[in-house]
Amino acid sequence: MKQFITIFLLFLFVFQIQAQTDKEDRSKADNKVFETFKDTRVINTHSVETLKKRKLDIRIGHRFGDINDGWETLYGLENSTDVLIGGDYGVTDKLTVGLGRTKGSGPLKALMSGTVKYKIFEQAKQGGSPFTVTALAVATASTMKKSDNPALLNYFEKSSHRWSFAFQVMIAKKFGERFSLQFIPGYVHRNIVLFEDENDILTAGFAARIQLTKVMGLILDYTIPLSAYRSESENGYHHPLGIGLEFDTGGHVFQLNFTNATGIMETDYIPNTQSSWGDGEFRMGFTISRLFNL
C-alpha cells in the first residue's frame, strides 16, 4: 500500500511540472473533429479515442479491496485486487498499440496483455461521419508458474492454454459540448476454462461521459456478457459496472472510480466479475495517465 502511495505522489509531482507545456500542445490540435472522450479508456472499457502520432501514454491503474471489508482493511484500501502498469504508443493518429502487465483477478494471474486500436471513422463537426468508430483487439498471456496439478488451470498442458483474447468495436457520438455516449459490442475467447465454463463469450456494453466543469467529468461504463452461464441469477457472476470522476489537467488525466469488477483487462474482468454492487462488493480504484512527446 505504501509503495503505491509513493508512486502516486511521485507521478503527480512530475505531471504538474509538465502540465502547462502539454496544455499548450493540445490547444493546437485539429478542431475539425470531436474529442468524444478525454482518455483512451473510460473505467473498465476502452473509449474510441486513440493517441496522436508519436505520443506515449504511460499508465498506472489500481483496484483496491471491497469497501464492505470495513475498518479492518480501511474499507479495502489495504488490499488490492488488481494492478496495471503499462504504456500505449501512437503509431499514427488512428493506430495505437500498447503493452501492459496486470496482477490478474481470475483463476489465471500474472498477465501480460498487448492491445491494438484502430480508429475507422471519426465524428466530424461539419459533414463527414456522424459517429466515431474504433476497433480494439487484446491478446493476454498468463505468465503463472506451471502447476503439477492437472485439475488447475495453470497446469498448462499446452502453451496455448496460457492465452485469451478480446475483440471489440466501439461506436460513439458526442452530443453537444458536455455529453458523450458509446456502444460496445464485443467477443472474448479463452483457450482454457474451468469445467462447465464457456470458452467464448459475446458481450454488449456502453460507456458515457458528462462534462461537469472545465477540468472534471463524470464517467461510467457497463458490460453485459451475453451468456446464460453468466446471468445475474446463476453461478455467482455479475455484470461489470463502473462509475467515477475524471480530472484533466492538460498534461495528464487522473481518474477516481468505483466498480464491482476486480480485474482491469477485458480478458480478465469480463469473464471473472463475481462481485455485486447490491451486496456492497465494490471497490475504489484510480488511474494515472501521463502523455509524453517522442
C-alpha positions as CSV (number, residue, x, y, z in Angstrom):
1,M,0.0,0.0,0.0
2,K,2.8,2.4,0.9
3,Q,4.6,1.7,-2.4
4,F,1.5,2.7,-4.4
5,I,1.0,5.9,-2.4
6,T,4.7,6.8,-3.1
7,I,4.3,6.1,-6.8
8,F,1.1,8.1,-6.9
9,L,2.6,11.2,-5.3
10,L,5.7,11.0,-7.5
11,F,3.7,10.9,-10.6
12,L,1.5,13.8,-9.5
13,F,4.7,15.9,-8.9
14,V,6.2,15.0,-12.3
15,F,2.9,15.5,-14.1
16,Q,2.4,19.0,-12.7
17,I,5.8,20.3,-13.9
18,Q,5.0,19.5,-17.5
19,A,1.2,20.1,-17.5
20,Q,1.4,23.7,-18.8
21,T,3.5,22.6,-21.8
22,D,1.1,19.8,-22.8
23,K,-1.9,22.2,-22.4
24,E,-0.4,24.5,-25.0
25,D,0.2,21.5,-27.3
26,R,-3.4,20.4,-27.0
27,S,-4.7,23.9,-27.9
28,K,-3.1,23.5,-31.3
29,A,-4.9,20.2,-32.0
30,D,-7.1,19.8,-35.1
31,N,-10.5,21.3,-34.4
32,K,-12.3,19.8,-37.3
33,V,-13.3,16.6,-35.4
34,F,-14.8,15.9,-32.0
35,E,-12.8,14.8,-28.9
36,T,-15.5,12.3,-27.8
37,F,-13.7,11.2,-24.6
38,K,-10.8,12.8,-22.7
39,D,-8.9,9.5,-22.3
40,T,-8.3,6.3,-24.3
41,R,-10.1,4.4,-21.5
42,V,-13.3,5.0,-19.5
43,I,-13.2,2.9,-16.4
44,N,-13.3,-0.8,-17.3
45,T,-13.7,-0.3,-21.0
46,H,-11.6,1.4,-23.7
47,S,-13.0,4.5,-25.3
48,V,-13.0,5.3,-29.0
49,E,-10.0,7.6,-28.6
50,T,-6.6,6.8,-30.0
51,L,-3.3,8.6,-29.3
52,K,-1.9,11.2,-31.6
53,K,1.1,10.1,-33.7
54,R,4.3,9.7,-31.6
55,K,2.5,10.2,-28.3
56,L,3.5,7.8,-25.5
57,D,0.9,7.2,-22.7
58,I,2.3,5.8,-19.5
59,R,-0.5,4.4,-17.3
60,I,-0.8,3.1,-13.8
61,G,-4.1,1.7,-12.6
62,H,-5.0,0.2,-9.2
63,R,-8.1,-1.6,-7.8
64,F,-8.4,-1.8,-4.0
65,G,-10.3,-4.4,-2.0
66,D,-14.0,-4.5,-1.3
67,I,-15.3,-1.4,0.6
68,N,-17.6,-3.7,2.7
69,D,-14.5,-5.2,4.3
70,G,-14.9,-2.4,6.7
71,W,-12.4,-0.8,9.1
72,E,-10.4,-3.9,9.4
73,T,-8.8,-3.2,6.0
74,L,-9.6,0.5,5.9
75,Y,-12.5,-0.2,3.7
76,G,-10.4,-2.1,1.2
77,L,-7.6,0.4,0.9
78,E,-5.1,-2.1,2.4
79,N,-5.8,-4.7,-0.2
80,S,-5.5,-4.8,-4.0
81,T,-7.5,-6.9,-6.4
82,D,-5.6,-5.8,-9.5
83,V,-2.8,-3.5,-10.6
84,L,-1.9,-2.3,-14.1
85,I,1.4,-0.9,-15.3
86,G,1.7,-0.3,-19.0
87,G,2.1,2.0,-21.9
88,D,0.4,2.9,-25.2
89,Y,2.0,4.4,-28.3
90,G,0.5,6.3,-31.2
91,V,1.9,4.8,-34.4
92,T,-0.3,7.1,-36.4
93,D,-3.2,9.4,-35.3
94,K,-5.5,6.5,-35.9
95,L,-3.4,3.5,-34.8
96,T,-2.4,2.9,-31.2
97,V,-0.5,-0.1,-29.8
98,G,0.0,-1.0,-26.2
99,L,1.6,-3.4,-23.7
100,G,0.6,-3.8,-20.1
101,R,1.2,-6.0,-17.1
102,T,-1.6,-6.8,-14.6
103,K,-1.7,-8.8,-11.4
104,G,-4.9,-10.5,-12.6
105,S,-8.0,-11.3,-10.6
106,G,-9.3,-14.5,-12.1
107,P,-8.0,-18.1,-12.0
108,L,-5.1,-17.1,-14.2
109,K,-2.8,-14.4,-12.9
110,A,0.4,-12.6,-13.8
111,L,-1.0,-11.3,-17.1
112,M,0.8,-9.7,-20.0
113,S,-1.5,-8.0,-22.5
114,G,-0.9,-6.5,-25.9
115,T,-3.5,-4.2,-27.4
116,V,-4.1,-2.8,-30.9
117,K,-6.7,0.0,-31.5
118,Y,-7.6,1.5,-34.9
119,K,-9.9,4.4,-35.4
120,I,-12.0,3.6,-38.5
121,F,-14.2,6.7,-38.6
122,E,-14.2,9.9,-36.7
123,Q,-17.1,12.2,-35.9
124,A,-16.8,15.5,-37.7
125,K,-18.3,18.8,-36.7
126,Q,-19.4,19.6,-40.2
127,G,-20.2,16.9,-42.8
128,G,-18.4,13.5,-42.6
129,S,-19.2,10.7,-40.2
130,P,-21.9,11.3,-37.5
131,F,-20.1,8.7,-35.3
132,T,-16.6,7.7,-34.2
133,V,-15.9,4.0,-34.7
134,T,-12.8,2.3,-33.3
135,A,-11.8,-1.4,-33.3
136,L,-9.9,-3.0,-30.4
137,A,-8.0,-6.3,-30.2
138,V,-6.5,-7.6,-26.9
139,A,-4.2,-10.6,-26.5
140,T,-3.4,-11.8,-23.0
141,A,-0.9,-14.4,-21.8
142,S,-0.6,-15.7,-18.3
143,T,3.0,-16.0,-17.0
144,M,2.0,-18.0,-14.0
145,K,4.3,-20.8,-12.9
146,K,3.1,-24.2,-14.3
147,S,1.4,-26.3,-11.8
148,D,1.8,-30.1,-11.3
149,N,-1.9,-30.5,-10.6
150,P,-3.9,-31.3,-13.7
151,A,-7.1,-30.1,-12.0
152,L,-5.8,-26.5,-12.0
153,L,-6.0,-24.1,-15.0
154,N,-2.3,-23.2,-14.7
155,Y,-1.4,-26.9,-15.3
156,F,-0.9,-25.6,-18.9
157,E,-0.8,-28.9,-20.7
158,K,-0.3,-26.8,-23.8
159,S,1.4,-23.4,-24.1
160,S,-1.6,-22.1,-25.9
161,H,-3.7,-22.6,-22.7
162,R,-2.0,-19.5,-21.3
163,W,-3.7,-17.3,-23.9
164,S,-7.0,-15.4,-24.1
165,F,-8.3,-12.8,-26.5
166,A,-10.9,-10.0,-26.7
167,F,-12.2,-8.1,-29.6
168,Q,-14.5,-5.0,-29.5
169,V,-16.0,-2.4,-31.8
170,M,-16.7,0.9,-30.1
171,I,-19.3,3.2,-31.7
172,A,-19.5,6.7,-30.0
173,K,-21.2,10.0,-30.5
174,K,-20.7,13.3,-28.8
175,F,-23.9,15.2,-28.2
176,G,-23.2,18.9,-27.8
177,E,-20.3,20.0,-25.7
178,R,-20.9,18.0,-22.5
179,F,-22.3,14.5,-23.2
180,S,-20.7,11.5,-25.0
181,L,-22.2,8.1,-25.4
182,Q,-20.6,4.9,-26.6
183,F,-22.0,1.4,-27.6
184,I,-19.6,-1.6,-27.3
185,P,-20.3,-5.0,-28.9
186,G,-17.6,-7.4,-28.3
187,Y,-16.3,-11.0,-28.0
188,V,-14.0,-12.8,-25.5
189,H,-12.3,-16.1,-26.2
190,R,-10.2,-18.1,-23.6
191,N,-8.3,-21.1,-24.7
192,I,-8.8,-22.9,-21.4
193,V,-11.6,-22.6,-18.8
194,L,-12.9,-24.3,-15.7
195,F,-15.2,-27.3,-16.1
196,E,-18.7,-26.4,-17.4
197,D,-17.5,-22.8,-18.2
198,E,-17.5,-21.5,-21.7
199,N,-14.6,-20.6,-24.0
200,D,-16.5,-17.9,-26.0
201,I,-18.5,-15.0,-24.6
202,L,-20.3,-12.4,-26.7
203,T,-20.7,-9.1,-24.9
204,A,-22.6,-5.8,-25.2
205,G,-21.9,-2.6,-23.2
206,F,-22.0,1.1,-23.1
207,A,-20.0,4.0,-21.7
208,A,-20.8,7.6,-21.1
209,R,-19.1,10.9,-20.1
210,I,-20.7,14.1,-18.8
211,Q,-18.6,17.2,-18.6
212,L,-19.3,18.8,-15.2
213,T,-16.7,21.5,-15.1
214,K,-13.8,22.7,-17.3
215,V,-11.5,20.1,-16.0
216,M,-13.8,17.4,-14.4
217,G,-16.1,14.9,-16.0
218,L,-18.5,12.1,-14.7
219,I,-17.8,8.8,-16.4
220,L,-19.5,5.4,-16.3
221,D,-19.5,2.1,-18.2
222,Y,-21.4,-1.1,-18.1
223,T,-20.7,-4.5,-19.7
224,I,-23.2,-7.4,-20.2
225,P,-21.8,-10.8,-21.0
226,L,-24.5,-12.3,-23.3
227,S,-24.3,-15.7,-21.6
228,A,-26.8,-17.7,-19.7
229,Y,-24.0,-19.1,-17.6
230,R,-23.1,-15.6,-16.5
231,S,-26.6,-14.3,-15.9
232,E,-27.2,-12.3,-12.8
233,S,-29.0,-15.1,-11.1
234,E,-26.8,-18.1,-11.8
235,N,-23.3,-19.2,-10.9
236,G,-22.4,-16.1,-8.9
237,Y,-21.4,-13.8,-11.9
238,H,-22.3,-10.2,-12.2
239,H,-22.2,-7.5,-14.8
240,P,-19.2,-5.2,-14.5
241,L,-20.3,-1.6,-13.7
242,G,-18.1,1.4,-13.0
243,I,-18.7,5.0,-12.1
244,G,-16.1,7.7,-11.5
245,L,-14.7,11.2,-11.8
246,E,-12.1,12.2,-14.3
247,F,-9.8,15.2,-14.0
248,D,-7.9,16.6,-17.0
249,T,-5.1,19.0,-16.0
250,G,-3.7,19.4,-19.6
251,G,-0.7,17.1,-19.2
252,H,-2.2,14.1,-17.6
253,V,-5.6,12.5,-16.7
254,F,-6.3,11.4,-13.2
255,Q,-9.3,9.2,-12.5
256,L,-11.0,8.1,-9.3
257,N,-13.5,5.3,-9.8
258,F,-15.7,2.7,-8.1
259,T,-16.5,-0.6,-9.7
260,N,-17.6,-4.2,-8.9
261,A,-15.0,-5.5,-11.4
262,T,-11.9,-6.9,-9.7
263,G,-9.8,-7.2,-12.9
264,I,-8.6,-4.5,-15.3
265,M,-8.1,-6.1,-18.7
266,E,-11.0,-7.1,-20.9
267,T,-9.8,-10.7,-20.9
268,D,-10.0,-10.7,-17.1
269,Y,-12.8,-8.6,-15.8
270,I,-15.5,-9.6,-18.4
271,P,-15.4,-13.4,-17.6
272,N,-14.4,-13.1,-14.0
273,T,-16.6,-10.5,-12.2
274,Q,-18.2,-12.2,-9.3
275,S,-18.8,-9.1,-7.0
276,S,-22.2,-7.5,-6.6
277,W,-22.9,-3.8,-6.1
278,G,-26.1,-4.7,-4.3
279,D,-24.1,-6.6,-1.7
280,G,-21.6,-3.8,-1.2
281,E,-18.9,-5.8,-3.1
282,F,-17.4,-2.8,-5.0
283,R,-14.1,-1.1,-4.6
284,M,-12.3,2.2,-5.1
285,G,-9.7,2.5,-7.8
286,F,-7.6,5.1,-9.5
287,T,-5.8,5.5,-12.8
288,I,-3.0,7.9,-13.7
289,S,-2.2,8.6,-17.4
290,R,0.7,10.7,-18.5
291,L,1.4,11.7,-22.1
292,F,4.9,12.2,-23.5
293,N,6.0,13.5,-26.9
294,L,8.5,11.3,-28.7
